[in-house]
Amino acid sequence: MIDRIRTLLSGHPMIPLDFSALSDDANLYDAGLTSFASVQMMLALEEEFDVEFPEAMLTRRTFASLANIAEAVSQITRKAA
C-alpha cells in the first residue's frame, strides 16, 4: 500500500515533495509538507482509495509519514468492509 501511496503522491502537482527519496517513516512536514499540501494530499488519497477520513484522523500525525498514512487508510478501508 505504501508504494501505491508513494506513486499517487509523487504524481500530484500540488504536493512538492520527492516521495521517492523519503523513507516510509520520514517526517513529511520536516521534508517541507505544508498545511495546504497536506489538504491536497488528503483529497487525493480519499479519491484514490474511495474513502473519507473521519474527523478524528484529521491530525498532523496522520499525515506525518507515508507509514502513518498507509495505516490510516488501512484502518478506514477495514471499517468500510
PDB file of N, CA, C and O in Angstrom:
ATOM      1  N   MET A   1       0.821  -1.197   0.000  1.00  0.00           N
ATOM      2  CA  MET A   1       0.000   0.000   0.000  1.00  0.00           C
ATOM      3  C   MET A   1       0.865   1.261   0.000  1.00  0.00           C
ATOM      4  O   MET A   1       0.520   2.258  -0.635  1.00  0.00           O
ATOM      5  N   ILE A   2       1.984   1.209   0.713  1.00  0.00           N
ATOM      6  CA  ILE A   2       2.841   2.394   0.759  1.00  0.00           C
ATOM      7  C   ILE A   2       3.346   2.742  -0.639  1.00  0.00           C
ATOM      8  O   ILE A   2       3.447   3.921  -0.980  1.00  0.00           O
ATOM      9  N   ASP A   3       3.663   1.739  -1.448  1.00  0.00           N
ATOM     10  CA  ASP A   3       4.126   2.020  -2.814  1.00  0.00           C
ATOM     11  C   ASP A   3       3.037   2.693  -3.636  1.00  0.00           C
ATOM     12  O   ASP A   3       3.322   3.597  -4.421  1.00  0.00           O
ATOM     13  N   ARG A   4       1.806   2.265  -3.464  1.00  0.00           N
ATOM     14  CA  ARG A   4       0.676   2.883  -4.177  1.00  0.00           C
ATOM     15  C   ARG A   4       0.505   4.334  -3.727  1.00  0.00           C
ATOM     16  O   ARG A   4       0.271   5.216  -4.554  1.00  0.00           O
ATOM     17  N   ILE A   5       0.618   4.582  -2.438  1.00  0.00           N
ATOM     18  CA  ILE A   5       0.503   5.941  -1.899  1.00  0.00           C
ATOM     19  C   ILE A   5       1.657   6.800  -2.400  1.00  0.00           C
ATOM     20  O   ILE A   5       1.454   7.942  -2.813  1.00  0.00           O
ATOM     21  N   ARG A   6       2.856   6.256  -2.364  1.00  0.00           N
ATOM     22  CA  ARG A   6       4.044   6.989  -2.827  1.00  0.00           C
ATOM     23  C   ARG A   6       3.880   7.389  -4.306  1.00  0.00           C
ATOM     24  O   ARG A   6       4.173   8.524  -4.681  1.00  0.00           O
ATOM     25  N   THR A   7       3.420   6.466  -5.124  1.00  0.00           N
ATOM     26  CA  THR A   7       3.215   6.741  -6.551  1.00  0.00           C
ATOM     27  C   THR A   7       2.144   7.807  -6.754  1.00  0.00           C
ATOM     28  O   THR A   7       2.332   8.735  -7.540  1.00  0.00           O
ATOM     29  N   LEU A   8       1.033   7.678  -6.054  1.00  0.00           N
ATOM     30  CA  LEU A   8      -0.045   8.664  -6.157  1.00  0.00           C
ATOM     31  C   LEU A   8       0.450  10.059  -5.804  1.00  0.00           C
ATOM     32  O   LEU A   8       0.235  11.010  -6.555  1.00  0.00           O
ATOM     33  N   LEU A   9       1.106  10.173  -4.669  1.00  0.00           N
ATOM     34  CA  LEU A   9       1.524  11.490  -4.195  1.00  0.00           C
ATOM     35  C   LEU A   9       2.671  12.056  -5.019  1.00  0.00           C
ATOM     36  O   LEU A   9       2.783  13.272  -5.170  1.00  0.00           O
ATOM     37  N   SER A  10       3.517  11.196  -5.548  1.00  0.00           N
ATOM     38  CA  SER A  10       4.630  11.666  -6.389  1.00  0.00           C
ATOM     39  C   SER A  10       4.124  12.344  -7.653  1.00  0.00           C
ATOM     40  O   SER A  10       4.764  13.263  -8.165  1.00  0.00           O
ATOM     41  N   GLY A  11       2.988  11.900  -8.154  1.00  0.00           N
ATOM     42  CA  GLY A  11       2.442  12.467  -9.371  1.00  0.00           C
ATOM     43  C   GLY A  11       1.521  13.647  -9.168  1.00  0.00           C
ATOM     44  O   GLY A  11       0.962  14.172 -10.132  1.00  0.00           O
ATOM     45  N   HIS A  12       1.352  14.074  -7.924  1.00  0.00           N
ATOM     46  CA  HIS A  12       0.419  15.170  -7.644  1.00  0.00           C
ATOM     47  C   HIS A  12       1.145  16.515  -7.725  1.00  0.00           C
ATOM     48  O   HIS A  12       2.107  16.745  -6.993  1.00  0.00           O
ATOM     49  N   PRO A  13       0.689  17.397  -8.609  1.00  0.00           N
ATOM     50  CA  PRO A  13       1.406  18.661  -8.819  1.00  0.00           C
ATOM     51  C   PRO A  13       1.353  19.638  -7.637  1.00  0.00           C
ATOM     52  O   PRO A  13       2.194  20.533  -7.549  1.00  0.00           O
ATOM     53  N   MET A  14       0.396  19.487  -6.741  1.00  0.00           N
ATOM     54  CA  MET A  14       0.260  20.432  -5.629  1.00  0.00           C
ATOM     55  C   MET A  14       1.025  19.980  -4.379  1.00  0.00           C
ATOM     56  O   MET A  14       0.995  20.660  -3.353  1.00  0.00           O
ATOM     57  N   ILE A  15       1.704  18.842  -4.465  1.00  0.00           N
ATOM     58  CA  ILE A  15       2.456  18.334  -3.317  1.00  0.00           C
ATOM     59  C   ILE A  15       3.926  18.276  -3.724  1.00  0.00           C
ATOM     60  O   ILE A  15       4.366  17.305  -4.340  1.00  0.00           O
ATOM     61  N   PRO A  16       4.691  19.326  -3.376  1.00  0.00           N
ATOM     62  CA  PRO A  16       6.056  19.477  -3.895  1.00  0.00           C
ATOM     63  C   PRO A  16       7.127  18.714  -3.097  1.00  0.00           C
ATOM     64  O   PRO A  16       8.108  19.306  -2.648  1.00  0.00           O
ATOM     65  N   LEU A  17       6.934  17.407  -2.927  1.00  0.00           N
ATOM     66  CA  LEU A  17       7.942  16.612  -2.228  1.00  0.00           C
ATOM     67  C   LEU A  17       8.427  15.497  -3.140  1.00  0.00           C
ATOM     68  O   LEU A  17       7.679  15.012  -3.989  1.00  0.00           O
ATOM     69  N   ASP A  18       9.672  15.094  -2.964  1.00  0.00           N
ATOM     70  CA  ASP A  18      10.214  13.963  -3.709  1.00  0.00           C
ATOM     71  C   ASP A  18      10.002  12.708  -2.867  1.00  0.00           C
ATOM     72  O   ASP A  18      10.872  12.320  -2.087  1.00  0.00           O
ATOM     73  N   PHE A  19       8.846  12.083  -3.031  1.00  0.00           N
ATOM     74  CA  PHE A  19       8.489  10.927  -2.213  1.00  0.00           C
ATOM     75  C   PHE A  19       9.407   9.739  -2.469  1.00  0.00           C
ATOM     76  O   PHE A  19       9.561   8.880  -1.601  1.00  0.00           O
ATOM     77  N   SER A  20      10.012   9.680  -3.635  1.00  0.00           N
ATOM     78  CA  SER A  20      10.909   8.563  -3.936  1.00  0.00           C
ATOM     79  C   SER A  20      12.182   8.636  -3.093  1.00  0.00           C
ATOM     80  O   SER A  20      12.853   7.624  -2.891  1.00  0.00           O
ATOM     81  N   ALA A  21      12.510   9.818  -2.608  1.00  0.00           N
ATOM     82  CA  ALA A  21      13.728   9.993  -1.809  1.00  0.00           C
ATOM     83  C   ALA A  21      13.472   9.874  -0.307  1.00  0.00           C
ATOM     84  O   ALA A  21      14.410   9.940   0.487  1.00  0.00           O
ATOM     85  N   LEU A  22      12.206   9.698   0.089  1.00  0.00           N
ATOM     86  CA  LEU A  22      11.859   9.664   1.512  1.00  0.00           C
ATOM     87  C   LEU A  22      11.593   8.235   1.978  1.00  0.00           C
ATOM     88  O   LEU A  22      10.980   7.439   1.267  1.00  0.00           O
ATOM     89  N   SER A  23      12.060   7.931   3.172  1.00  0.00           N
ATOM     90  CA  SER A  23      11.758   6.626   3.752  1.00  0.00           C
ATOM     91  C   SER A  23      10.294   6.600   4.176  1.00  0.00           C
ATOM     92  O   SER A  23       9.644   7.641   4.265  1.00  0.00           O
ATOM     93  N   ASP A  24       9.790   5.411   4.432  1.00  0.00           N
ATOM     94  CA  ASP A  24       8.390   5.258   4.834  1.00  0.00           C
ATOM     95  C   ASP A  24       8.086   6.018   6.120  1.00  0.00           C
ATOM     96  O   ASP A  24       6.967   6.494   6.312  1.00  0.00           O
ATOM     97  N   ASP A  25       9.075   6.134   6.999  1.00  0.00           N
ATOM     98  CA  ASP A  25       8.874   6.784   8.294  1.00  0.00           C
ATOM     99  C   ASP A  25       9.369   8.223   8.352  1.00  0.00           C
ATOM    100  O   ASP A  25       9.303   8.856   9.406  1.00  0.00           O
ATOM    101  N   ALA A  26       9.862   8.744   7.242  1.00  0.00           N
ATOM    102  CA  ALA A  26      10.359  10.125   7.229  1.00  0.00           C
ATOM    103  C   ALA A  26       9.231  11.095   7.535  1.00  0.00           C
ATOM    104  O   ALA A  26       8.102  10.915   7.079  1.00  0.00           O
ATOM    105  N   ASN A  27       9.543  12.126   8.312  1.00  0.00           N
ATOM    106  CA  ASN A  27       8.538  13.134   8.655  1.00  0.00           C
ATOM    107  C   ASN A  27       8.324  14.043   7.446  1.00  0.00           C
ATOM    108  O   ASN A  27       9.223  14.777   7.036  1.00  0.00           O
ATOM    109  N   LEU A  28       7.124  13.979   6.889  1.00  0.00           N
ATOM    110  CA  LEU A  28       6.818  14.749   5.681  1.00  0.00           C
ATOM    111  C   LEU A  28       6.811  16.248   5.947  1.00  0.00           C
ATOM    112  O   LEU A  28       7.135  17.035   5.057  1.00  0.00           O
ATOM    113  N   TYR A  29       6.449  16.648   7.150  1.00  0.00           N
ATOM    114  CA  TYR A  29       6.458  18.078   7.484  1.00  0.00           C
ATOM    115  C   TYR A  29       7.886  18.601   7.551  1.00  0.00           C
ATOM    116  O   TYR A  29       8.165  19.713   7.102  1.00  0.00           O
ATOM    117  N   ASP A  30       8.796  17.799   8.114  1.00  0.00           N
ATOM    118  CA  ASP A  30      10.207  18.183   8.142  1.00  0.00           C
ATOM    119  C   ASP A  30      10.777  18.253   6.726  1.00  0.00           C
ATOM    120  O   ASP A  30      11.707  19.013   6.460  1.00  0.00           O
ATOM    121  N   ALA A  31      10.207  17.448   5.817  1.00  0.00           N
ATOM    122  CA  ALA A  31      10.663  17.434   4.426  1.00  0.00           C
ATOM    123  C   ALA A  31      10.071  18.585   3.609  1.00  0.00           C
ATOM    124  O   ALA A  31      10.436  18.771   2.448  1.00  0.00           O
ATOM    125  N   GLY A  32       9.162  19.357   4.209  1.00  0.00           N
ATOM    126  CA  GLY A  32       8.619  20.522   3.518  1.00  0.00           C
ATOM    127  C   GLY A  32       7.130  20.501   3.251  1.00  0.00           C
ATOM    128  O   GLY A  32       6.616  21.399   2.584  1.00  0.00           O
ATOM    129  N   LEU A  33       6.415  19.492   3.757  1.00  0.00           N
ATOM    130  CA  LEU A  33       4.963  19.448   3.564  1.00  0.00           C
ATOM    131  C   LEU A  33       4.309  20.629   4.274  1.00  0.00           C
ATOM    132  O   LEU A  33       4.570  20.884   5.450  1.00  0.00           O
ATOM    133  N   THR A  34       3.461  21.342   3.546  1.00  0.00           N
ATOM    134  CA  THR A  34       2.744  22.488   4.112  1.00  0.00           C
ATOM    135  C   THR A  34       1.319  22.083   4.472  1.00  0.00           C
ATOM    136  O   THR A  34       0.863  21.002   4.098  1.00  0.00           O
ATOM    137  N   SER A  35       0.632  22.931   5.182  1.00  0.00           N
ATOM    138  CA  SER A  35      -0.765  22.669   5.524  1.00  0.00           C
ATOM    139  C   SER A  35      -1.610  22.544   4.267  1.00  0.00           C
ATOM    140  O   SER A  35      -2.455  21.655   4.169  1.00  0.00           O
ATOM    141  N   PHE A  36      -1.386  23.431   3.306  1.00  0.00           N
ATOM    142  CA  PHE A  36      -2.135  23.373   2.050  1.00  0.00           C
ATOM    143  C   PHE A  36      -1.877  22.054   1.330  1.00  0.00           C
ATOM    144  O   PHE A  36      -2.808  21.403   0.857  1.00  0.00           O
ATOM    145  N   ALA A  37      -0.606  21.667   1.252  1.00  0.00           N
ATOM    146  CA  ALA A  37      -0.255  20.421   0.572  1.00  0.00           C
ATOM    147  C   ALA A  37      -0.832  19.214   1.301  1.00  0.00           C
ATOM    148  O   ALA A  37      -1.195  18.226   0.663  1.00  0.00           O
ATOM    149  N   SER A  38      -0.920  19.278   2.620  1.00  0.00           N
ATOM    150  CA  SER A  38      -1.485  18.141   3.362  1.00  0.00           C
ATOM    151  C   SER A  38      -2.972  17.976   3.050  1.00  0.00           C
ATOM    152  O   SER A  38      -3.468  16.850   2.998  1.00  0.00           O
ATOM    153  N   VAL A  39      -3.684  19.078   2.844  1.00  0.00           N
ATOM    154  CA  VAL A  39      -5.093  19.001   2.457  1.00  0.00           C
ATOM    155  C   VAL A  39      -5.202  18.413   1.052  1.00  0.00           C
ATOM    156  O   VAL A  39      -6.065  17.572   0.802  1.00  0.00           O
ATOM    157  N   GLN A  40      -4.338  18.845   0.134  1.00  0.00           N
ATOM    158  CA  GLN A  40      -4.336  18.295  -1.217  1.00  0.00           C
ATOM    159  C   GLN A  40      -4.024  16.795  -1.186  1.00  0.00           C
ATOM    160  O   GLN A  40      -4.595  16.013  -1.947  1.00  0.00           O
ATOM    161  N   MET A  41      -3.122  16.415  -0.305  1.00  0.00           N
ATOM    162  CA  MET A  41      -2.760  15.016  -0.146  1.00  0.00           C
ATOM    163  C   MET A  41      -3.959  14.209   0.353  1.00  0.00           C
ATOM    164  O   MET A  41      -4.245  13.131  -0.167  1.00  0.00           O
ATOM    165  N   MET A  42      -4.652  14.729   1.354  1.00  0.00           N
ATOM    166  CA  MET A  42      -5.827  14.051   1.899  1.00  0.00           C
ATOM    167  C   MET A  42      -6.887  13.860   0.814  1.00  0.00           C
ATOM    168  O   MET A  42      -7.463  12.778   0.697  1.00  0.00           O
ATOM    169  N   LEU A  43      -7.146  14.889   0.029  1.00  0.00           N
ATOM    170  CA  LEU A  43      -8.152  14.802  -1.032  1.00  0.00           C
ATOM    171  C   LEU A  43      -7.755  13.773  -2.083  1.00  0.00           C
ATOM    172  O   LEU A  43      -8.599  13.012  -2.557  1.00  0.00           O
ATOM    173  N   ALA A  44      -6.481  13.747  -2.447  1.00  0.00           N
ATOM    174  CA  ALA A  44      -6.005  12.774  -3.427  1.00  0.00           C
ATOM    175  C   ALA A  44      -6.148  11.350  -2.894  1.00  0.00           C
ATOM    176  O   ALA A  44      -6.533  10.443  -3.631  1.00  0.00           O
ATOM    177  N   LEU A  45      -5.841  11.158  -1.622  1.00  0.00           N
ATOM    178  CA  LEU A  45      -5.969   9.836  -1.005  1.00  0.00           C
ATOM    179  C   LEU A  45      -7.421   9.396  -0.936  1.00  0.00           C
ATOM    180  O   LEU A  45      -7.741   8.238  -1.208  1.00  0.00           O
ATOM    181  N   GLU A  46      -8.296  10.319  -0.572  1.00  0.00           N
ATOM    182  CA  GLU A  46      -9.727   9.985  -0.498  1.00  0.00           C
ATOM    183  C   GLU A  46     -10.250   9.559  -1.860  1.00  0.00           C
ATOM    184  O   GLU A  46     -11.022   8.606  -1.963  1.00  0.00           O
ATOM    185  N   GLU A  47      -9.834  10.258  -2.897  1.00  0.00           N
ATOM    186  CA  GLU A  47     -10.289   9.923  -4.243  1.00  0.00           C
ATOM    187  C   GLU A  47      -9.702   8.579  -4.699  1.00  0.00           C
ATOM    188  O   GLU A  47     -10.421   7.738  -5.239  1.00  0.00           O
ATOM    189  N   GLU A  48      -8.425   8.385  -4.486  1.00  0.00           N
ATOM    190  CA  GLU A  48      -7.750   7.170  -4.933  1.00  0.00           C
ATOM    191  C   GLU A  48      -8.302   5.917  -4.253  1.00  0.00           C
ATOM    192  O   GLU A  48      -8.503   4.892  -4.904  1.00  0.00           O
ATOM    193  N   PHE A  49      -8.545   6.001  -2.946  1.00  0.00           N
ATOM    194  CA  PHE A  49      -8.968   4.828  -2.186  1.00  0.00           C
ATOM    195  C   PHE A  49     -10.476   4.792  -1.929  1.00  0.00           C
ATOM    196  O   PHE A  49     -10.977   3.878  -1.273  1.00  0.00           O
ATOM    197  N   ASP A  50     -11.193   5.787  -2.449  1.00  0.00           N
ATOM    198  CA  ASP A  50     -12.643   5.877  -2.269  1.00  0.00           C
ATOM    199  C   ASP A  50     -13.020   5.785  -0.793  1.00  0.00           C
ATOM    200  O   ASP A  50     -13.857   4.977  -0.392  1.00  0.00           O
ATOM    201  N   VAL A  51     -12.376   6.636  -0.002  1.00  0.00           N
ATOM    202  CA  VAL A  51     -12.620   6.690   1.439  1.00  0.00           C
ATOM    203  C   VAL A  51     -12.821   8.147   1.849  1.00  0.00           C
ATOM    204  O   VAL A  51     -12.595   9.068   1.064  1.00  0.00           O
ATOM    205  N   GLU A  52     -13.243   8.328   3.071  1.00  0.00           N
ATOM    206  CA  GLU A  52     -13.322   9.663   3.660  1.00  0.00           C
ATOM    207  C   GLU A  52     -12.662   9.593   5.027  1.00  0.00           C
ATOM    208  O   GLU A  52     -13.043   8.781   5.870  1.00  0.00           O
ATOM    209  N   PHE A  53     -11.676  10.445   5.239  1.00  0.00           N
ATOM    210  CA  PHE A  53     -11.006  10.468   6.531  1.00  0.00           C
ATOM    211  C   PHE A  53     -11.963  11.010   7.585  1.00  0.00           C
ATOM    212  O   PHE A  53     -12.504  12.104   7.420  1.00  0.00           O
ATOM    213  N   PRO A  54     -12.180  10.264   8.663  1.00  0.00           N
ATOM    214  CA  PRO A  54     -13.037  10.777   9.722  1.00  0.00           C
ATOM    215  C   PRO A  54     -12.358  11.939  10.441  1.00  0.00           C
ATOM    216  O   PRO A  54     -11.133  12.059  10.438  1.00  0.00           O
ATOM    217  N   GLU A  55     -13.153  12.769  11.042  1.00  0.00           N
ATOM    218  CA  GLU A  55     -12.635  13.962  11.710  1.00  0.00           C
ATOM    219  C   GLU A  55     -11.532  13.628  12.709  1.00  0.00           C
ATOM    220  O   GLU A  55     -10.558  14.371  12.832  1.00  0.00           O
ATOM    221  N   ALA A  56     -11.682  12.520  13.418  1.00  0.00           N
ATOM    222  CA  ALA A  56     -10.686  12.137  14.427  1.00  0.00           C
ATOM    223  C   ALA A  56      -9.306  11.872  13.812  1.00  0.00           C
ATOM    224  O   ALA A  56      -8.293  11.945  14.507  1.00  0.00           O
ATOM    225  N   MET A  57      -9.269  11.569  12.526  1.00  0.00           N
ATOM    226  CA  MET A  57      -7.988  11.298  11.858  1.00  0.00           C
ATOM    227  C   MET A  57      -7.399  12.532  11.180  1.00  0.00           C
ATOM    228  O   MET A  57      -6.300  12.465  10.630  1.00  0.00           O
ATOM    229  N   LEU A  58      -8.091  13.623  11.210  1.00  0.00           N
ATOM    230  CA  LEU A  58      -7.597  14.835  10.548  1.00  0.00           C
ATOM    231  C   LEU A  58      -6.618  15.551  11.469  1.00  0.00           C
ATOM    232  O   LEU A  58      -6.877  16.647  11.966  1.00  0.00           O
ATOM    233  N   THR A  59      -5.488  14.890  11.675  1.00  0.00           N
ATOM    234  CA  THR A  59      -4.448  15.428  12.550  1.00  0.00           C
ATOM    235  C   THR A  59      -3.123  15.464  11.805  1.00  0.00           C
ATOM    236  O   THR A  59      -2.939  14.786  10.794  1.00  0.00           O
ATOM    237  N   ARG A  60      -2.234  16.245  12.312  1.00  0.00           N
ATOM    238  CA  ARG A  60      -0.888  16.339  11.745  1.00  0.00           C
ATOM    239  C   ARG A  60      -0.204  14.972  11.778  1.00  0.00           C
ATOM    240  O   ARG A  60       0.515  14.616  10.844  1.00  0.00           O
ATOM    241  N   ARG A  61      -0.420  14.221  12.828  1.00  0.00           N
ATOM    242  CA  ARG A  61       0.222  12.919  12.975  1.00  0.00           C
ATOM    243  C   ARG A  61      -0.213  11.939  11.877  1.00  0.00           C
ATOM    244  O   ARG A  61       0.610  11.178  11.368  1.00  0.00           O
ATOM    245  N   THR A  62      -1.485  11.952  11.515  1.00  0.00           N
ATOM    246  CA  THR A  62      -1.981  11.039  10.479  1.00  0.00           C
ATOM    247  C   THR A  62      -1.207  11.200   9.182  1.00  0.00           C
ATOM    248  O   THR A  62      -0.926  10.215   8.500  1.00  0.00           O
ATOM    249  N   PHE A  63      -0.862  12.426   8.837  1.00  0.00           N
ATOM    250  CA  PHE A  63      -0.228  12.719   7.560  1.00  0.00           C
ATOM    251  C   PHE A  63       1.269  13.002   7.687  1.00  0.00           C
ATOM    252  O   PHE A  63       1.880  13.537   6.762  1.00  0.00           O
ATOM    253  N   ALA A  64       1.857  12.646   8.824  1.00  0.00           N
ATOM    254  CA  ALA A  64       3.260  12.959   9.078  1.00  0.00           C
ATOM    255  C   ALA A  64       4.237  12.057   8.339  1.00  0.00           C
ATOM    256  O   ALA A  64       5.386  12.445   8.129  1.00  0.00           O
ATOM    257  N   SER A  65       3.813  10.871   7.941  1.00  0.00           N
ATOM    258  CA  SER A  65       4.717   9.966   7.218  1.00  0.00           C
ATOM    259  C   SER A  65       3.902   9.057   6.307  1.00  0.00           C
ATOM    260  O   SER A  65       2.691   8.906   6.473  1.00  0.00           O
ATOM    261  N   LEU A  66       4.580   8.466   5.358  1.00  0.00           N
ATOM    262  CA  LEU A  66       3.908   7.514   4.475  1.00  0.00           C
ATOM    263  C   LEU A  66       3.392   6.321   5.259  1.00  0.00           C
ATOM    264  O   LEU A  66       2.319   5.798   4.958  1.00  0.00           O
ATOM    265  N   ALA A  67       4.143   5.887   6.258  1.00  0.00           N
ATOM    266  CA  ALA A  67       3.705   4.764   7.092  1.00  0.00           C
ATOM    267  C   ALA A  67       2.431   5.112   7.854  1.00  0.00           C
ATOM    268  O   ALA A  67       1.520   4.288   7.941  1.00  0.00           O
ATOM    269  N   ASN A  68       2.354   6.313   8.404  1.00  0.00           N
ATOM    270  CA  ASN A  68       1.145   6.736   9.120  1.00  0.00           C
ATOM    271  C   ASN A  68      -0.051   6.826   8.180  1.00  0.00           C
ATOM    272  O   ASN A  68      -1.161   6.427   8.530  1.00  0.00           O
ATOM    273  N   ILE A  69       0.186   7.350   6.993  1.00  0.00           N
ATOM    274  CA  ILE A  69      -0.892   7.467   6.009  1.00  0.00           C
ATOM    275  C   ILE A  69      -1.401   6.081   5.631  1.00  0.00           C
ATOM    276  O   ILE A  69      -2.611   5.854   5.589  1.00  0.00           O
ATOM    277  N   ALA A  70      -0.497   5.164   5.358  1.00  0.00           N
ATOM    278  CA  ALA A  70      -0.890   3.805   4.986  1.00  0.00           C
ATOM    279  C   ALA A  70      -1.695   3.147   6.104  1.00  0.00           C
ATOM    280  O   ALA A  70      -2.683   2.463   5.835  1.00  0.00           O
ATOM    281  N   GLU A  71      -1.287   3.344   7.335  1.00  0.00           N
ATOM    282  CA  GLU A  71      -2.021   2.771   8.467  1.00  0.00           C
ATOM    283  C   GLU A  71      -3.420   3.371   8.564  1.00  0.00           C
ATOM    284  O   GLU A  71      -4.390   2.651   8.802  1.00  0.00           O
ATOM    285  N   ALA A  72      -3.528   4.676   8.383  1.00  0.00           N
ATOM    286  CA  ALA A  72      -4.832   5.341   8.457  1.00  0.00           C
ATOM    287  C   ALA A  72      -5.756   4.842   7.348  1.00  0.00           C
ATOM    288  O   ALA A  72      -6.921   4.536   7.604  1.00  0.00           O
ATOM    289  N   VAL A  73      -5.249   4.757   6.126  1.00  0.00           N
ATOM    290  CA  VAL A  73      -6.067   4.276   5.014  1.00  0.00           C
ATOM    291  C   VAL A  73      -6.486   2.828   5.256  1.00  0.00           C
ATOM    292  O   VAL A  73      -7.625   2.455   4.974  1.00  0.00           O
ATOM    293  N   SER A  74      -5.582   2.021   5.771  1.00  0.00           N
ATOM    294  CA  SER A  74      -5.911   0.624   6.082  1.00  0.00           C
ATOM    295  C   SER A  74      -7.022   0.540   7.117  1.00  0.00           C
ATOM    296  O   SER A  74      -7.945  -0.263   6.975  1.00  0.00           O
ATOM    297  N   GLN A  75      -6.940   1.357   8.151  1.00  0.00           N
ATOM    298  CA  GLN A  75      -7.987   1.370   9.183  1.00  0.00           C
ATOM    299  C   GLN A  75      -9.338   1.752   8.596  1.00  0.00           C
ATOM    300  O   GLN A  75     -10.353   1.125   8.897  1.00  0.00           O
ATOM    301  N   ILE A  76      -9.348   2.774   7.764  1.00  0.00           N
ATOM    302  CA  ILE A  76     -10.600   3.243   7.172  1.00  0.00           C
ATOM    303  C   ILE A  76     -11.201   2.172   6.254  1.00  0.00           C
ATOM    304  O   ILE A  76     -12.405   1.916   6.293  1.00  0.00           O
ATOM    305  N   THR A  77     -10.356   1.555   5.435  1.00  0.00           N
ATOM    306  CA  THR A  77     -10.881   0.557   4.499  1.00  0.00           C
ATOM    307  C   THR A  77     -11.339  -0.698   5.214  1.00  0.00           C
ATOM    308  O   THR A  77     -12.280  -1.352   4.764  1.00  0.00           O
ATOM    309  N   ARG A  78     -10.694  -1.052   6.322  1.00  0.00           N
ATOM    310  CA  ARG A  78     -11.152  -2.211   7.104  1.00  0.00           C
ATOM    311  C   ARG A  78     -12.523  -1.945   7.703  1.00  0.00           C
ATOM    312  O   ARG A  78     -13.383  -2.826   7.712  1.00  0.00           O
ATOM    313  N   LYS A  79     -12.730  -0.731   8.204  1.00  0.00           N
ATOM    314  CA  LYS A  79     -14.032  -0.380   8.805  1.00  0.00           C
ATOM    315  C   LYS A  79     -15.130  -0.351   7.756  1.00  0.00           C
ATOM    316  O   LYS A  79     -16.285  -0.666   8.044  1.00  0.00           O
ATOM    317  N   ALA A  80     -14.764   0.028   6.536  1.00  0.00           N
ATOM    318  CA  ALA A  80     -15.762   0.134   5.471  1.00  0.00           C
ATOM    319  C   ALA A  80     -16.148  -1.237   4.910  1.00  0.00           C
ATOM    320  O   ALA A  80     -17.208  -1.385   4.302  1.00  0.00           O
ATOM    321  N   ALA A  81     -15.301  -2.220   5.112  1.00  0.00           N
ATOM    322  CA  ALA A  81     -15.557  -3.555   4.534  1.00  0.00           C
ATOM    323  C   ALA A  81     -16.596  -4.330   5.321  1.00  0.00           C
ATOM    324  O   ALA A  81     -16.920  -5.463   4.967  1.00  0.00           O
TER     325      ALA A  81
END
